[in-house]
Structure formats: C-alpha cells, structure tokens
Amino acid sequence: MSDVTRAVNANKGVCFVAVSGTDAGATLARGLACNGARVALLTDVGADVPSTVFRVDTSFSSRASVAAAFARAQQQLGSAQMIVHSATPATSLTSVPIDRLAHEQWGESTHAAIKSTFYCLQAAHDHFNGKGGSVVVFGPVLSLVGAPGLVALSTLLEAQRALVKSAARQWGQKGIRVNWVAIGGESNYPALASAAIPQVIEMGPPPPPLGRVPSLASDAAALIGLLVSDAASVITGATLNIDGGNWMVP
Amino acid sequence: MKTSRPRLQGRTALVTGAGGGVGRGIALALAAEGANVVIVARRKSTGDETAGLITREQGTALVIECDVSVRAEIDAAVSLAVATFGGLDIAVNNAVNREAAYPLALEDVTDVKWHAQASVSWDAAYFLAQAALPHLKSSVRGCFVVLASNLGMHGGAHNPIYSALKGGVRGFVKALAREWGPYQITVNAIGPVAATEPTEMFLNEHPEALEQLMRAFPLGRIGNPRDDIGRAVVAICSDDFGFVTAQNIQVDGGLYTAV
C-alpha cells in the first residue's frame, strides 16, 4: 500500500461501491477493502465478496430502491466519504450491429443504465448533503474511441461522462466532487474480450507504454483512494484514464 | 438561392426537426446546394413554412409530419422519402425537445423528464439509423449527421439531461462511424451555436447575457442557422468531406476550444 493510499484510508474510511451489471464492483470493493477502507458493495449481480465487504443486494431500477440501498449501507457502516458507481448492463457489453440491435436491448443499454447513474448520483447528493464528499463514476475506456457493434455502450458511457461533468459543475459549491475514471484492458471487462476494440495508432504493433494491463483491484482502487484525499481537493469533472498509457487523451 | 455549381445535386437529404431553427437552416442550405430535402417536422404547418422558403428559391422539398420518438413514424418517413425521390443519401438527426432549454437541478431529474428529452434525441437517432441504413448503403455518398452540442463536451450545468444526451451523441457517432465505415458511409456530429428564434428572444430579453455571450465568441458573433450551421452540414455531406468520419465538429465560432 502506498503512503497516499494509507493516508487516504486512515482519514476517509467508508466507501459505498454501487455497481450495476458487472462484477467489477466486487473486484474493486475487494481492492478498496484490502487497502483498509470499510466498504459496502451495492450490487445487482451475484459476485462473491470477502467478509470484510458489506454486501447490499440492490435494484438499480428506481430512485427509491437505490436510496433504500444507500440507507442500508449507511446503517451498517455509517456515512461514506466516497461513493463509487458504474452501470454497464450485460446487454450493453454484447456486440451487435445497430441494424440488428433490438429496441429492448437499446433501451436497457442506454435509458435504463443512465437512469441508474442518475439515481446513484442523486443518492450520493442526498447522502453528502451539507458535508461534501467525493464521487467516482467509472466504465470501459472504449467510449473515447468508439467500437463497431457497441453503439449503445459507447453512447451510454459518453453520456455518463458528460453527466459527471454536469454534476461536478452543479455541486462543486456544495463540496461534492465528481470524477470519471476510464478503465482499460478487456480483462477487466471479460464480456468485451471478443469485441472489435480499436488499437492505438502506431506504424506496426503498438508498444504498450507501461507493459501491463491495469488492475481494478489494485490500480483503480489506488487511484480512487487518491481521488478522495485532500491531494485531489481541486480535481472535479475530470476524466482519468487507467489504461496503462494506451489512449493518451485528451 | 441555388448556387451556380450545386454540390449536392441529385441527392436526397432528410432532416428531422426541420420546421424551424437550426433544422430549418440546415434544410435551406442543403436545398440551395441542389439536394431534394425531406422536411420532417412535428407539426406539418411549420414544415410547410420551411418548404415554402425552399420552393421560393426553386428548390425541391417534401414535408412529412412525424413524431420522431415513434419508430413507425420514422420508418414511414424514410419510406416515403425513398418512394418520392428514389433513394436517401443524407440523414440528419436534428430534432430536440424544448425542455432542453430550461435549467434543471440534477436532483430534480425524474424518469419522465429524462424520457421527454431522450426519446427525441437518442431514440430518434437509433430509429433513423436503422431505417436509413439500407438506403445509405446504396448511395454513392451516404452521410449520417447527428446534432450534438458543445454542452455535451463541456458537461454544462444548465440542464444535466441535455448535457448527458449530447455527450452520448459523441459516443454514438464514434461507434457508428466505425461500424458503417466498411459501407463507405460517413457518420459525424456537429455542435452548433446559432441564433434560433428562441435564442434570440431570450437574448433580447437578457441584454447582459447577450453581451457576455458575444465576448466569448472569438468570431464575435453567434451563428446563423442557415449560413453558418447549414453550410457546415453541406460541407460535411459534400465530396470535400468524404474522408472525414467519426468526428464531433464544433460549428460555434470558436466558442468551445477545450477539445
């Protein structure tokens, strides 16, 4: 554990990880708990979590159900200083050309998922009200470049990223910071393993800048820990890529 | 007035939300370059007004009353366009719900408010893409253009639903362009800032806002729906921009530069 992460976890101990659609939340919650944070995982998938993580089975389909899950987590762990959120339904991670994309899949991948993000941001706002806090929303990095067969996912992720900025602008004066973390590496999203993710632009095989795929449990957890710390007190509305230097944007 | 060497002669363009504002400006500019323009409007009366302006300049227009949030109506509009003009070369997804203009606190967002805007912005783009694809494939220069906004990039605080939707358009365009590239169909978004009638009305009522806004434009003025925004769409759909795809192009007088 780095000095920064240790300091973060010593001072800012409670984190709610509200992740819909994938087991990325469980992986991340495990990493945050290993670093010493007290973590509640609000989830709608059946991933295993260690006993150190308080699990709250959550429906992300309404504002009320998300608020109830936040209340349950708060009852168990007390107030959180950080809330981490992601909503990437399984349907959105399945590659389908738009002309064969069923209306139902389009709706689940875009409307339902972004509404989950609205509900979680609203719950975070209510939870932090008057005290301030840090919100991190994350998702696959691919929306920055787009990918064939993943129009709905790309639409969703860029919408979430824009919404993060809008929230950051509205709530900055309330002491609430909101940032976006883009996660690289198909291994972090196994459902994307067969997707036609674009390669970086190089004349020949691209050299991996850092030579490894970032890990949710260690690399993402460490950065998220940093974002709640005082070291990040003036960072809000930002997009931070955890992709090992793959896409160097903006 | 038609230009002396029309760049879109013989092509057919469908523009949603063409009953006024930016959509009307785009329709007029496309027609001036020789395109047959299909005016898709929520109310036929506003579409007729746009068509009247086009025919007055010897252009060709077809008006279709259509609720773009309804798949069957989009399908019917595309079918009628193809039946009338023999094909479809350009599809412009422009329509926007008027709620986008009003300020909104994120904590006040509801499902109803979301769908009011999203059905017109996202669903219409999805429906139009599905309906237009077979015809754009058959075109020698298929173009799909989506109206985005610098607020989608900037993440404007004004209306979080609008910011999210327009941010989503960025992702939509990037992915769709990669998907349709093999068909030689270009897919781009533009982020316009134009003096539409509601904008002008607001700015006339708030001169202090007008002054502040004008100072923010490097070009010192707000865009004209036809001459600035419409002509940019013409350029994107012309052969001059045939190698440009997957881009989010700001047509805003330099207002937003943090790309």
Interface residues (C-beta under 8 A of the other chain):
Chain A: P97 I98 D99 L101 H103 W106 T110 H111 I114 K115 F118 L121 Q122 H125 D126 S143 V145 G146 A147 P148 G149 L150 V151 L153 S154 T155 L156 L157 E158 A159 Q160 R161 A162 L163 V164 K165 S166 A167 A168 R169 Q170 W171 A196 P198 G237 P250
Chain B: R71 A105 L106 E107 V109 D111 W114 H115 A118 W122 D123 Y126 A129 Q130 L133 G152 M153 H154 G155 G156 A157 P160 S163 A164 L165 K166 G167 G168 V169 R170 G171 F172 V173 K174 A175 L176 A177 R178 E179 A246 V259
